[in-house]
Amino acid sequence: MYILSNRKSVIGLIIGCLVLSICVVFSVTLGAAKIPLDTIYQSFLSFDASREHLIIHTVRLPRSLLAILVGGSIFCHLLDQGITIAF
């Protein structure tokens, strides 16, 4: 029984990580200035201070990372509230 539960947890974790990574990619690519995926990829490999690279590094990537941190914080708070049953 424990092995099946552990397997479901691992599968859920993998699916959650995949969904999160897809959401981060969409968050970085979508915006007022349309930036293709290859430009985002090049901004990490060879930063050249162009307009698109600056948008990615100063606006979109920090926004996505902050959203992940805030979401994780809310999730941990909900777990804490559920464990201690303090509503």
C-alpha positions in Angstrom: 0.0 0.0 0.0 2.8 2.4 0.9 4.6 1.7 -2.4 1.5 2.6 -4.4 1.0 5.8 -2.4 4.7 6.7 -2.9 4.5 6.1 -6.6 1.4 8.3 -6.9 3.3 11.0 -5.0 6.3 10.8 -7.4 4.0 10.9 -10.4 2.1 13.9 -9.0 5.4 15.7 -8.3 6.7 15.1 -11.8 3.5 16.3 -13.4 3.4 19.3 -11.2 7.0 20.2 -12.1 6.2 19.8 -15.8 3.1 22.1 -15.5 5.2 24.6 -13.6 7.9 24.7 -16.2 5.4 25.1 -19.0 3.8 28.0 -17.2 7.2 29.6 -16.6 8.0 29.3 -20.3 4.7 30.9 -21.2 5.2 33.6 -18.6 8.5 34.6 -20.1 7.5 34.4 -23.7 4.1 36.2 -23.5 3.8 39.9 -23.0 3.4 43.2 -24.7 6.6 42.7 -26.7 6.5 39.4 -28.5 9.8 37.6 -27.9 10.3 34.2 -29.6 11.7 31.2 -27.7 15.0 31.2 -29.6 15.6 34.8 -28.5 15.0 33.7 -24.9 17.3 30.8 -25.3 20.0 33.1 -26.8 19.6 35.6 -23.9 20.8 32.9 -21.5 23.7 31.7 -23.6 25.0 35.0 -25.0 23.6 38.1 -23.4 24.2 41.1 -25.7 22.1 43.9 -23.9 19.6 44.1 -26.7 16.1 45.3 -26.0 14.7 41.8 -25.9 17.4 40.4 -23.7 17.0 43.3 -21.2 13.2 42.7 -21.1 13.8 39.0 -20.4 16.4 39.6 -17.7 15.0 42.6 -15.9 11.2 42.1 -16.2 9.9 38.7 -17.2 12.3 36.3 -15.5 12.2 38.1 -12.1 8.4 38.2 -12.4 8.2 34.5 -13.0 10.6 33.6 -10.2 8.7 35.9 -7.8 5.4 34.2 -8.8 6.9 30.8 -8.1 8.1 31.9 -4.6 4.8 33.5 -3.7 2.9 30.4 -4.9 5.1 28.1 -2.9 4.7 30.3 0.2 0.9 30.2 -0.1 1.0 26.4 -0.6 3.2 26.0 2.5 0.9 28.2 4.5 -2.1 26.1 3.4 -0.3 22.9 4.4 0.6 24.4 7.8 -3.0 25.5 8.3 -4.3 22.0 7.3 -1.8 20.2 9.6 -2.5 22.3 12.7 -6.3 22.7 11.9 -6.1 26.4 12.6 -8.6 28.2 10.5 
